[in-house]
């Protein structure tokens, strides 16, 4: 489910998707600048794998979030323990 159908179904939102984007950009400029464009590779990979699963999005979140967090921290730990990488990061 994408953002606009979810807004219409759950919140009765009737305006256009562009109106939502403009509202988010004006109300949350920091998120638009750095947060929205930066999905971690671990979370993105797990989310793409979970996309075809025939379960509700809220349940998918429960399956995606814990391994994504653990995987991100594990990857960060590995990168900081590789000789020479710690100086770059």
MIDOSE-1310 file (N, C-alpha, C; in nm, 2 decimals, decimal comma, always signed):
residues 89
xxxx	+0,09/-0,12/+0,00/+0,00/+0,00/+0,00/+0,09/+0,12/+0,00; +0,06/+0,22/-0,09/+0,14/+0,34/-0,10/+0,07/+0,44/-0,01; +0,14/+0,56/+0,00/+0,10/+0,66/+0,09/-0,04/+0,72/+0,06; -0,07/+0,75/-0,06/-0,20/+0,82/-0,09/-0,32/+0,72/-0,07
xxxx	-0,32/+0,60/-0,11/-0,43/+0,51/-0,08/-0,45/+0,49/+0,07; -0,33/+0,48/+0,14/-0,34/+0,46/+0,29/-0,41/+0,58/+0,35; -0,37/+0,70/+0,31/-0,43/+0,83/+0,36/-0,58/+0,83/+0,33; -0,62/+0,79/+0,21/-0,76/+0,79/+0,18/-0,84/+0,69/+0,26
xxxx	-0,78/+0,57/+0,27/-0,85/+0,46/+0,34/-0,86/+0,48/+0,49; -0,75/+0,51/+0,55/-0,75/+0,52/+0,69/-0,78/+0,65/+0,75; -0,76/+0,76/+0,68/-0,78/+0,90/+0,73/-0,88/+0,98/+0,65; -0,94/+0,93/+0,55/-1,03/+1,00/+0,47/-0,98/+1,12/+0,40
xxxx	-0,85/+1,12/+0,36/-0,78/+1,23/+0,29/-0,83/+1,23/+0,15; -0,87/+1,35/+0,10/-0,93/+1,36/-0,04/-0,84/+1,45/-0,13; -0,74/+1,51/-0,08/-0,66/+1,60/-0,17/-0,56/+1,52/-0,25; -0,48/+1,58/-0,33/-0,39/+1,51/-0,42/-0,26/+1,47/-0,35
xxxx	-0,19/+1,38/-0,41/-0,06/+1,33/-0,35/+0,04/+1,45/-0,35; +0,04/+1,53/-0,45/+0,13/+1,65/-0,46/+0,10/+1,74/-0,34; -0,02/+1,75/-0,29/-0,05/+1,83/-0,18/+0,02/+1,77/-0,05; +0,02/+1,64/-0,04/+0,08/+1,57/+0,07/+0,23/+1,60/+0,07
xxxx	+0,29/+1,59/-0,05/+0,43/+1,61/-0,06/+0,47/+1,76/-0,03; +0,39/+1,85/-0,07/+0,42/+2,00/-0,04/+0,40/+2,02/+0,11; +0,30/+1,96/+0,17/+0,28/+1,97/+0,32/+0,40/+1,91/+0,39; +0,45/+1,79/+0,36/+0,56/+1,73/+0,42/+0,68/+1,82/+0,41
xxxx	+0,71/+1,87/+0,29/+0,83/+1,95/+0,26/+0,83/+2,08/+0,35; +0,71/+2,14/+0,37/+0,70/+2,26/+0,45/+0,71/+2,23/+0,60; +0,64/+2,13/+0,64/+0,64/+2,10/+0,78/+0,76/+2,03/+0,84; +0,83/+1,94/+0,75/+0,94/+1,86/+0,80/+1,06/+1,88/+0,70
xxxx	+1,12/+2,00/+0,69/+1,23/+2,02/+0,60/+1,35/+1,93/+0,62; +1,38/+1,91/+0,75/+1,50/+1,83/+0,78/+1,48/+1,68/+0,73; +1,36/+1,63/+0,75/+1,34/+1,50/+0,70/+1,35/+1,49/+0,55; +1,30/+1,59/+0,48/+1,31/+1,59/+0,33/+1,45/+1,60/+0,28
xxxx	+1,53/+1,68/+0,36/+1,67/+1,70/+0,32/+1,76/+1,58/+0,34; +1,75/+1,51/+0,45/+1,84/+1,40/+0,47/+1,77/+1,26/+0,50; +1,65/+1,26/+0,56/+1,60/+1,14/+0,61/+1,52/+1,06/+0,50; +1,45/+1,13/+0,41/+1,37/+1,05/+0,32/+1,45/+0,99/+0,21
xxxx	+1,57/+1,04/+0,18/+1,65/+0,99/+0,07/+1,74/+0,88/+0,11; +1,76/+0,86/+0,24/+1,86/+0,77/+0,29/+1,81/+0,65/+0,36; +1,77/+0,55/+0,29/+1,73/+0,42/+0,35/+1,86/+0,34/+0,36; +1,88/+0,28/+0,47/+2,00/+0,20/+0,49/+2,00/+0,08/+0,39
xxxx	+2,11/+0,04/+0,35/+2,12/-0,08/+0,26/+2,06/-0,20/+0,32; +2,08/-0,22/+0,45/+2,03/-0,34/+0,51/+1,88/-0,34/+0,52; +1,82/-0,23/+0,56/+1,68/-0,22/+0,58/+1,61/-0,23/+0,44; +1,67/-0,16/+0,34/+1,62/-0,16/+0,20/+1,62/-0,30/+0,15
xxxx	+1,73/-0,38/+0,17/+1,73/-0,51/+0,11/+1,63/-0,60/+0,18; +1,62/-0,59/+0,31/+1,52/-0,68/+0,38/+1,38/-0,64/+0,34; +1,35/-0,51/+0,33/+1,22/-0,46/+0,29/+1,18/-0,51/+0,15; +1,28/-0,51/+0,06/+1,25/-0,55/-0,08/+1,22/-0,70/-0,08
xxxx	+1,29/-0,78/+0,00/+1,27/-0,92/+0,01/+1,13/-0,95/+0,07; +1,08/-0,87/+0,16/+0,95/-0,89/+0,23/+0,84/-0,84/+0,15; +0,86/-0,76/+0,05/+0,75/-0,70/-0,03/+0,65/-0,79/-0,09; +0,69/-0,91/-0,15/+0,59/-1,00/-0,20/+0,52/-1,08/-0,10
xxxx	+0,55/-1,08/+0,03/+0,49/-1,16/+0,13/+0,34/-1,12/+0,14; +0,25/-1,22/+0,14/+0,10/-1,19/+0,14/+0,05/-1,16/+0,28; +0,11/-1,07/+0,36/+0,07/-1,04/+0,49/+0,05/-0,89/+0,50; -0,02/-0,84/+0,61/-0,05/-0,70/+0,63/+0,08/-0,62/+0,64
xxxx	+0,08/-0,50/+0,60/+0,20/-0,41/+0,61/+0,25/-0,40/+0,75; +0,16/-0,39/+0,85/+0,20/-0,38/+0,99/+0,28/-0,50/+1,04; +0,24/-0,62/+0,99/+0,31/-0,74/+1,03/+0,44/-0,75/+0,95; +0,45/-0,70/+0,83/+0,57/-0,70/+0,76/+0,67/-0,61/+0,83
xxxx	+0,63/-0,50/+0,89/+0,72/-0,41/+0,96/+0,78/-0,49/+1,08; +0,70/-0,57/+1,15/+0,75/-0,65/+1,26/+0,85/-0,75/+1,22; +0,84/-0,80/+1,09/+0,94/-0,89/+1,04/+1,07/-0,82/+0,99; +1,05/-0,70/+0,94/+1,16/-0,63/+0,87/+1,24/-0,55/+0,97
xxxx	+1,18/-0,48/+1,07/+1,25/-0,39/+1,16/+1,36/-0,45/+1,24; +1,32/-0,56/+1,32/+1,43/-0,62/+1,40/+1,55/-0,67/+1,33; +1,54/-0,74/+1,22/+1,66/-0,78/+1,15/+1,73/-0,66/+1,08; +1,66/-0,56/+1,04/+1,72/-0,45/+0,98/+1,81/-0,37/+1,08
xxxx	+1,75/-0,35/+1,20/+1,83/-0,28/+1,31/+1,95/-0,37/+1,34; +1,93/-0,50/+1,37/+2,04/-0,58/+1,41/+2,15/-0,59/+1,29; +2,10/-0,60/+1,17/+2,19/-0,61/+1,06/+2,27/-0,48/+1,04; +2,20/-0,36/+1,06/+2,27/-0,24/+1,05/+2,38/-0,22/+1,15
xxxx	+2,35/-0,26/+1,28/+2,45/-0,25/+1,38/+2,56/-0,35/+1,36; +2,53/-0,47/+1,31/+2,63/-0,57/+1,28/+2,72/-0,52/+1,17; +2,67/-0,46/+1,07/+2,75/-0,41/+0,96/+2,84/-0,30/+1,00; +2,78/-0,21/+1,09/+2,86/-0,10/+1,14/+2,97/-0,15/+1,23
xxxx	+2,95/-0,25/+1,31/+3,05/-0,31/+1,39/+3,16/-0,37/+1,31; +3,12/-0,44/+1,20/+3,22/-0,50/+1,12/+3,31/-0,40/+1,05; +3,24/-0,29/+1,00/+3,31/-0,19/+0,93/+3,41/-0,11/+1,02; +3,37/-0,10/+1,14/+3,46/-0,02/+1,23/+3,58/-0,11/+1,28
xxxx	+3,57/-0,24/+1,26/+3,68/-0,33/+1,30/+3,76/-0,38/+1,19; +3,74/-0,33/+1,07/+3,83/-0,36/+0,96/+3,94/-0,25/+0,96; +4,07/-0,30/+0,95/+4,18/-0,20/+0,96/+4,17/-0,10/+0,85; +4,19/+0,02/+0,89/+4,19/+0,13/+0,79/+4,05/+0,20/+0,77
xxxx	+3,95/+0,12/+0,78/+3,81/+0,18/+0,76/+3,77/+0,28/+0,86; +3,81/+0,25/+0,99/+3,77/+0,34/+1,10/+3,82/+0,48/+1,08; +3,93/+0,50/+1,01/+3,98/+0,63/+0,99/+3,90/+0,71/+0,89; +3,84/+0,63/+0,79/+3,76/+0,69/+0,68/+3,62/+0,73/+0,74
x	+3,56/+0,64/+0,82/+3,43/+0,67/+0,87/+3,43/+0,77/+0,98
